[in-house]
Amino acid sequence: MQLQVIREQLSAEHQELFDSLVDMQIANIKDSTEAITLMLVHGIQTDGAWHEMVKAAFRDVDHVRVKGIGYNCVTALQLACPLRSAPINHVAQQFRDAQTMEPTARVMVIAHSFGTYIISHILSRFSDIQIERVVLCGSIIKNNFPWDLHTRHMPAGNILNDVGTRDLYPVLASMSTLGYGGSGRNGFKNTRVTDRFFDYGHSDFFVPDNDHISKYWKPYIIDGTVVESEWDTQKPKTHLGVLMACHPWIGRPVFGIFLCSLAYGVAKLFS
């Protein structure tokens, strides 16, 4: 009865957390130092269907709890807009809730596309959120992101960046607006990050035939094992045009000039 009175005094957004804590106490569930909370953060214009694939891959690992995090659909127009705090704050709160529910669990994350951008801001802005291991794919984080400043709490080798050598989205994001980079196409080349290259497009990490989740991510999450990519030895040299497009002092100005020229041409056509 007293618990019900306490519950009614809480806001609606905290009642679900309260119910979970009560259920855990009733079931006499003990926090385990071996427990891993694996958070999944998807990209734009998607509901994160790949989350279910990751859950299925870890179903036989008792100490890994997989939690897919969603946020309101972000369109390409919103992606270009500098006002991106809403999804960042929402995901950050989900991390806090996960830490509250299992305080001793080791928090790890797999993020794709815009989800990688969100994670970079969580690492740089919210020191109360402690992430132990990070997997990035289709990353649009700036290539010069200061990992040394924001991941000092993380052991060496705990940031893994899976690169798609046919992925155009990081290049387009880097060229078309501020705040993004081409790290999902050409890597970070940073001492704190392990870049691993694959003959993939933007979302080929989730193609069932590639078996990427079980083959490459599962060992890394469980015990930190980095399985080398078979493609790394065959990786072609990154085209100079791609490197220039991802460079903030070259790619964005060129893209801006192109848009201005296009607009001028259209205006002349209809004048």
C-alpha positions in Angstrom: 0.0 0.0 0.0 2.8 2.4 0.9 4.6 1.6 -2.4 1.4 2.5 -4.3 1.2 5.9 -2.5 4.9 6.6 -3.4 4.3 5.6 -7.0 1.3 7.9 -7.3 3.5 10.9 -6.2 5.9 10.3 -9.0 5.6 11.8 -12.5 4.4 9.5 -15.3 7.9 9.3 -16.9 9.4 8.0 -13.6 6.7 5.5 -12.8 8.0 2.9 -15.3 11.5 3.0 -13.7 9.9 2.7 -10.2 7.9 -0.4 -11.3 11.1 -2.0 -12.7 13.0 -1.4 -9.5 10.2 -2.8 -7.4 10.0 -5.9 -9.6 13.7 -6.4 -9.3 13.6 -6.2 -5.5 10.6 -8.5 -5.3 12.3 -11.1 -7.5 15.5 -10.7 -5.3 17.6 -10.0 -8.4 21.2 -9.1 -7.5 23.4 -6.8 -9.6 26.3 -8.7 -11.1 29.7 -7.3 -11.8 29.8 -9.4 -14.9 26.5 -7.8 -16.3 26.7 -5.8 -19.5 24.1 -3.4 -20.6 24.4 -3.0 -24.3 22.7 0.1 -25.7 21.9 0.4 -29.4 21.4 3.8 -31.0 20.1 3.9 -34.6 20.4 6.6 -37.3 17.9 8.9 -39.1 14.8 8.0 -40.9 14.7 4.5 -39.3 13.1 2.7 -36.4 16.2 0.7 -35.7 15.0 -2.6 -37.1 18.6 -3.9 -36.8 18.2 -3.8 -33.0 16.2 -7.0 -33.1 19.0 -8.7 -35.0 21.5 -7.7 -32.3 19.1 -8.9 -29.6 18.8 -12.3 -31.4 22.6 -12.6 -31.6 23.1 -12.1 -27.9 20.1 -14.2 -26.8 22.4 -17.0 -25.7 24.6 -14.7 -23.5 22.9 -14.5 -20.1 24.9 -11.6 -18.7 24.4 -9.2 -21.7 21.2 -7.2 -21.6 20.5 -5.6 -25.0 18.5 -2.3 -24.9 17.4 -0.7 -28.2 17.0 3.1 -27.8 14.7 5.0 -30.1 13.9 8.7 -30.7 11.6 10.6 -33.0 12.3 10.2 -36.6 15.0 12.6 -37.8 14.7 13.6 -41.5 17.5 14.6 -43.8 16.4 18.3 -43.4 16.7 18.0 -39.6 20.1 16.3 -40.0 21.3 19.4 -41.8 19.9 21.7 -39.1 22.3 22.7 -36.3 19.5 22.3 -33.7 20.0 18.6 -32.7 19.7 18.7 -28.9 16.3 16.9 -28.6 17.5 13.4 -29.7 20.8 13.8 -27.8 19.1 14.6 -24.6 16.5 11.9 -25.0 19.2 9.2 -25.6 21.3 10.5 -22.7 18.3 10.1 -20.3 17.9 6.5 -21.5 21.5 5.9 -20.6 21.0 7.4 -17.1 17.9 5.2 -16.6 19.9 2.1 -17.6 22.6 3.0 -15.1 20.1 3.5 -12.3 18.4 0.2 -13.0 21.7 -1.7 -13.0 24.3 0.4 -11.2 27.1 -2.2 -11.4 26.5 -3.3 -15.0 29.2 -2.3 -17.5 27.6 0.0 -20.1 28.5 -0.5 -23.8 27.1 0.8 -27.0 26.7 0.1 -30.7 25.8 3.2 -32.7 25.0 3.7 -36.4 25.1 6.8 -38.5 23.4 9.7 -36.7 23.5 7.5 -33.6 27.3 7.9 -33.6 26.9 11.7 -33.6 24.7 11.4 -30.5 27.2 9.2 -28.7 30.0 11.7 -29.4 28.0 14.4 -27.7 27.1 12.2 -24.8 30.8 11.4 -24.3 31.7 15.1 -24.5 28.9 16.7 -22.5 27.6 14.3 -19.9 30.3 13.1 -17.5 27.8 11.2 -15.3 27.3 8.7 -18.1 30.0 6.1 -18.0 30.4 4.1 -21.2 33.1 1.3 -21.1 33.1 0.2 -24.7 31.9 1.8 -28.0 31.2 0.3 -31.4 30.6 2.8 -34.3 29.5 2.0 -37.8 28.5 4.4 -40.6 30.0 7.1 -38.4 29.5 10.8 -39.1 31.6 12.0 -36.2 34.2 14.6 -37.1 37.5 13.0 -38.0 39.3 15.3 -35.5 37.0 14.5 -32.6 39.1 14.9 -29.4 38.9 11.3 -28.1 41.8 12.0 -25.7 39.7 14.6 -23.9 36.4 12.7 -23.6 37.4 9.1 -23.2 40.1 9.3 -20.5 38.0 7.0 -18.3 38.0 4.2 -21.0 40.8 1.6 -21.2 42.9 1.5 -24.4 41.3 -0.3 -27.3 37.7 0.3 -26.2 36.6 2.3 -29.2 36.0 0.4 -32.4 35.1 2.2 -35.7 33.8 -0.1 -38.4 34.3 1.7 -41.8 32.4 1.0 -45.0 34.7 1.7 -48.0 31.6 2.2 -50.2 29.7 4.4 -47.8 28.8 7.8 -49.3 26.6 9.1 -46.4 29.5 10.3 -44.1 31.0 12.1 -47.1 27.8 13.9 -47.9 27.1 14.7 -44.3 30.6 16.2 -43.9 30.3 18.3 -47.1 26.7 19.5 -46.7 26.6 20.9 -43.1 28.5 21.7 -39.9 29.2 19.3 -37.1 29.8 16.1 -39.1 32.8 14.2 -40.5 33.7 11.4 -42.9 35.0 9.0 -40.2 32.6 6.3 -41.4 34.3 6.3 -44.8 38.0 7.0 -44.1 38.4 6.3 -40.4 39.7 8.4 -37.5 43.3 7.4 -37.7 43.5 8.1 -34.0 45.6 6.2 -31.3 42.5 5.7 -29.2 40.3 4.3 -31.9 40.6 1.0 -33.8 39.5 1.6 -37.4 38.4 -1.6 -39.2 37.6 -1.5 -42.9 34.9 -3.5 -44.8 33.7 -3.6 -48.4 30.4 -2.2 -47.2 27.9 0.5 -48.0 26.2 2.5 -45.2 23.9 -0.2 -43.8 25.6 -3.4 -45.0 26.7 -4.2 -41.4 23.1 -5.4 -40.9 22.8 -7.6 -44.1 22.2 -11.1 -42.7 24.5 -12.8 -45.3 27.4 -10.7 -43.9 26.9 -12.1 -40.4 28.7 -9.0 -39.1 26.9 -8.8 -35.7 27.8 -12.3 -34.6 31.2 -12.5 -36.3 32.7 -9.1 -35.4 30.6 -7.3 -32.7 29.6 -10.2 -30.4 33.2 -11.2 -29.4 34.1 -7.5 -28.9 31.2 -6.8 -26.6 31.7 -10.0 -24.6 35.4 -9.9 -23.9 37.0 -7.1 -26.0 38.2 -9.4 -28.8 38.8 -7.5 -32.0 38.3 -9.9 -35.0 40.4 -8.6 -37.9 38.5 -7.7 -41.1 39.3 -10.0 -44.0 38.9 -6.9 -46.2 41.6 -4.9 -44.4 44.4 -6.5 -46.4 42.5 -5.8 -49.7 41.4 -2.3 -48.8 41.8 0.0 -51.8 43.5 3.4 -51.4 41.0 6.1 -50.4 40.4 8.3 -53.5 41.8 11.7 -53.2 38.4 13.2 -54.1 36.9 11.5 -51.0 39.6 12.8 -48.8 39.2 16.3 -50.1 35.4 16.1 -49.8 35.7 15.1 -46.1 38.1 18.0 -45.4 36.2 20.8 -43.6 38.2 23.5 -45.4 37.7 22.0 -48.8 34.6 19.9 -49.0 32.1 22.4 -47.5 33.2 25.4 -49.5 33.2 23.4 -52.7 29.7 22.1 -51.9 28.5 25.7 -51.1 29.9 27.0 -54.4 28.1 24.1 -56.2 24.8 24.9 -54.6 25.1 28.7 -55.3 26.0 27.9 -58.9 23.1 25.6 -59.2 20.7 28.1 -57.7 22.1 30.8 -60.0 21.7 28.5 -63.1 18.0 27.8 -62.1 17.3 31.4 -61.6 18.8 32.3 -65.0 16.8 29.6 -66.6 13.5 30.9 -65.3 14.3 34.6 -65.6 
